[in-house]
Amino acid sequence: MSHIVVVGAGQAGQSLVTKLRGEGFEGQITLIGEEPVPPYQRPPLSKKYLLGEMELERLFLRPESFYAEHDIALRLGQPVQEIDRAAKTLTVGGEVIAWDRLALATGAVPRRLPAAIGGDLPGVHVVRKLADVDAMAPEFAPGRRVLIVGGGYIGLEAAAVAARKGLQVVLVEAAERILQRVASAETAAFIRQVHRREGVDIREGIGLERLEGEGRVRAAQLGDGTRLEVDFVIVGVGVDPDVRLARAAELEIDNGIAVDVQGRSSDPAIWAAGDCASFPWRGGRLRLESVGNAIDMGELVALNMLGAGRPYEAKPWFWSDQYDMKLQIAGLNTGYEQVVSRPGEQQDAASFWYFRGDELLAVDAINDPRAYMVGKRLVEAGRSPAPEAVADPGTDLKALLRS
Ligand SMILES: Cc1cc2nc3c(=O)[nH]c(=O)nc-3n(C[C@H](O)[C@H](O)[C@H](O)COP(=O)(O)OP(=O)(O)OC[C@H]3O[C@@H](n4cnc5c(N)ncnc54)[C@H](O)[C@@H]3O)c2cc1C
């Protein structure tokens, strides 16, 4: 009987095994995860779960009983240490497991600050795993001083939670502005003013020089000469694809495990999906770090492991929640030349439309679900409204879909 093994029991791994059974695959399925909990959703880790407004069980993508009910062997709490491609086996917890087809859904690892600048001091946290958040949650007491390093979505979400909980929050961003890598100056300006209104001290164009403290972080020295007393630090400076197993197994790596259009790695018996994988995209390669991609790519790889032979057509979308602000993003803005701003219908709502020439690439919608819905449908259909029509508040957005 054929045995499919999936390494990485996260969003993509869960999506993959569920789809395999959903498609009627009757062979053996094993899902192996390093973390001691069943597959769960990460987005609430920097939002509702960190705020204390969400129960642990609600994080789980499926109740633990789901796996046994669907005859999926779920093996948790130990990492796969090695893959032997020639023998078609892998090693986990000293045991050797044979596979016929293998999928890697190992996700990503958060970047940490170097130990040489105090990055390993107790009280310095990253936000990737449930265990990370459980470890930092007790730090979130009113009045305490937190330094957040990095003004990307994770850093900004953590800042929002800390501000809501009554902490004193300083956020430093070494780049010229927050969200430099992922959003326009217009979107960043909107989000910045919301944070400032909530009392977050955002300092842009200022790097962290070092963290200091005896036995625990106590202070931060910033690039502009400022010294801050801190109680704890959250580092949100991005992630790297987790390619450790794949690299050791000598699979091709190119900003993640390089897969073909079907999700197959340089070894035809091994596939990859989610944050760890880069796939062909418009003449280059793309790696996405999002729930939508993990779900869609996991499902697509499941189909292709069963012989469907379908290409992956990524439809990028993303969201971020900060305070009462809901940001929704459709498309990828890479290479944009112009951003068109459009006020939303309610207060504190707006959308930002990214164009390259006449082509609509992406939309950031803040508290504006209609702009998101219309933008997403246009981007996915490859249709581009005139920038002037988008900018005109008198234009009925839904009419853009019909024109
Ligand atoms: C705090 C936070 C907030 C986020 N917010 C959003 C959001 O608002 N919207 C959005 O779209 N995306 C968001 N994301 C990103 C999203 O959660 C990820 O893109 C998604 O989880 C990727 O799924 P994955 O399965 O590829 O990786 P993961 O979910 O990271 O799962 C990979 C799993 O593989 C395991 N693993 C790694 N190596 C091994 C090994 N050798 N053996 C066994 N197991 C192994 C890891 O321990 C991990 O459990 C957020 C992420 C974080 C951390």
Ligand as a Chemical Component Dictionary entry (heavy atoms), coordinates in Angstrom:
data_LIG
# 
_chem_comp.id                   LIG 
_chem_comp.type                 NON-POLYMER 
_chem_comp.pdbx_formal_charge   0 
_chem_comp.three_letter_code    LIG 
# 
loop_
_chem_comp_atom.comp_id 
_chem_comp_atom.atom_id 
_chem_comp_atom.alt_atom_id 
_chem_comp_atom.type_symbol 
_chem_comp_atom.charge 
_chem_comp_atom.model_Cartn_x 
_chem_comp_atom.model_Cartn_y 
_chem_comp_atom.model_Cartn_z 
_chem_comp_atom.pdbx_ordinal 
LIG C1  C1  C 0 2.317  35.702 14.293 1  
LIG C2  C2  C 0 1.936  35.435 12.871 2  
LIG C3  C3  C 0 0.878  36.132 12.289 3  
LIG C4  C4  C 0 0.505  35.888 10.966 4  
LIG N1  N1  N 0 -0.542 36.564 10.438 5  
LIG C5  C5  C 0 -0.959 36.289 9.173  6  
LIG C6  C6  C 0 -2.098 36.915 8.614  7  
LIG O1  O1  O 0 -2.720 37.768 9.247  8  
LIG N2  N2  N 0 -2.501 36.558 7.365  9  
LIG C7  C7  C 0 -1.821 35.616 6.633  10 
LIG O2  O2  O 0 -2.223 35.305 5.503  11 
LIG N3  N3  N 0 -0.709 35.012 7.135  12 
LIG C8  C8  C 0 -0.273 35.326 8.377  13 
LIG N4  N4  N 0 0.833  34.689 8.895  14 
LIG C9  C9  C 0 1.603  33.760 8.039  15 
LIG C10 C10 C 0 0.990  32.367 8.033  16 
LIG O3  O3  O 0 0.664  31.950 9.327  17 
LIG C11 C11 C 0 1.991  31.417 7.379  18 
LIG O4  O4  O 0 2.194  31.851 6.057  19 
LIG C12 C12 C 0 1.475  29.972 7.387  20 
LIG O5  O5  O 0 1.374  29.482 8.687  21 
LIG C13 C13 C 0 2.410  29.100 6.574  22 
LIG O6  O6  O 0 2.023  27.756 6.686  23 
LIG P1  P1  P 0 3.111  26.594 6.537  24 
LIG O7  O7  O 0 2.367  25.328 6.744  25 
LIG O8  O8  O 0 3.884  26.804 5.289  26 
LIG O9  O9  O 0 4.128  26.829 7.726  27 
LIG P2  P2  P 0 3.853  26.712 9.288  28 
LIG O10 O10 O 0 2.455  27.028 9.624  29 
LIG O11 O11 O 0 4.941  27.522 9.928  30 
LIG O12 O12 O 0 4.098  25.169 9.620  31 
LIG C14 C14 C 0 5.335  24.546 9.460  32 
LIG C15 C15 C 0 5.482  23.506 10.535 33 
LIG O13 O13 O 0 6.540  22.630 10.182 34 
LIG C16 C16 C 0 7.218  22.259 11.360 35 
LIG N5  N5  N 0 8.546  21.726 11.020 36 
LIG C17 C17 C 0 9.611  22.399 10.521 37 
LIG N6  N6  N 0 10.650 21.562 10.352 38 
LIG C18 C18 C 0 10.234 20.332 10.758 39 
LIG C19 C19 C 0 10.869 19.072 10.850 40 
LIG N7  N7  N 0 12.144 18.884 10.475 41 
LIG N8  N8  N 0 10.161 18.037 11.337 42 
LIG C20 C20 C 0 8.852  18.193 11.716 43 
LIG N9  N9  N 0 8.206  19.377 11.654 44 
LIG C21 C21 C 0 8.897  20.429 11.180 45 
LIG C22 C22 C 0 7.261  23.557 12.141 46 
LIG O14 O14 O 0 7.529  23.301 13.511 47 
LIG C23 C23 C 0 5.845  24.082 11.898 48 
LIG O15 O15 O 0 4.956  23.614 12.878 49 
LIG C24 C24 C 0 1.231  34.927 10.208 50 
LIG C25 C25 C 0 2.314  34.245 10.790 51 
LIG C26 C26 C 0 2.662  34.497 12.105 52 
LIG C27 C27 C 0 3.831  33.749 12.712 53 
# 
loop_
_chem_comp_bond.comp_id 
_chem_comp_bond.atom_id_1 
_chem_comp_bond.atom_id_2 
_chem_comp_bond.value_order 
_chem_comp_bond.pdbx_ordinal 
LIG C1  C2  SING 1  
LIG C2  C3  SING 2  
LIG C2  C26 DOUB 3  
LIG C3  C4  DOUB 4  
LIG C4  N1  SING 5  
LIG C4  C24 SING 6  
LIG N1  C5  DOUB 7  
LIG C5  C6  SING 8  
LIG C5  C8  SING 9  
LIG C6  O1  DOUB 10 
LIG C6  N2  SING 11 
LIG N2  C7  SING 12 
LIG C7  O2  DOUB 13 
LIG C7  N3  SING 14 
LIG N3  C8  DOUB 15 
LIG C8  N4  SING 16 
LIG N4  C9  SING 17 
LIG N4  C24 SING 18 
LIG C9  C10 SING 19 
LIG C10 O3  SING 20 
LIG C10 C11 SING 21 
LIG C11 O4  SING 22 
LIG C11 C12 SING 23 
LIG C12 O5  SING 24 
LIG C12 C13 SING 25 
LIG C13 O6  SING 26 
LIG O6  P1  SING 27 
LIG P1  O7  DOUB 28 
LIG P1  O8  SING 29 
LIG P1  O9  SING 30 
LIG O9  P2  SING 31 
LIG P2  O10 DOUB 32 
LIG P2  O11 SING 33 
LIG P2  O12 SING 34 
LIG O12 C14 SING 35 
LIG C14 C15 SING 36 
LIG C15 O13 SING 37 
LIG C15 C23 SING 38 
LIG O13 C16 SING 39 
LIG C16 N5  SING 40 
LIG C16 C22 SING 41 
LIG N5  C17 SING 42 
LIG N5  C21 SING 43 
LIG C17 N6  DOUB 44 
LIG N6  C18 SING 45 
LIG C18 C19 SING 46 
LIG C18 C21 DOUB 47 
LIG C19 N7  SING 48 
LIG C19 N8  DOUB 49 
LIG N8  C20 SING 50 
LIG C20 N9  DOUB 51 
LIG N9  C21 SING 52 
LIG C22 O14 SING 53 
LIG C22 C23 SING 54 
LIG C23 O15 SING 55 
LIG C24 C25 DOUB 56 
LIG C25 C26 SING 57 
LIG C26 C27 SING 58 
# 
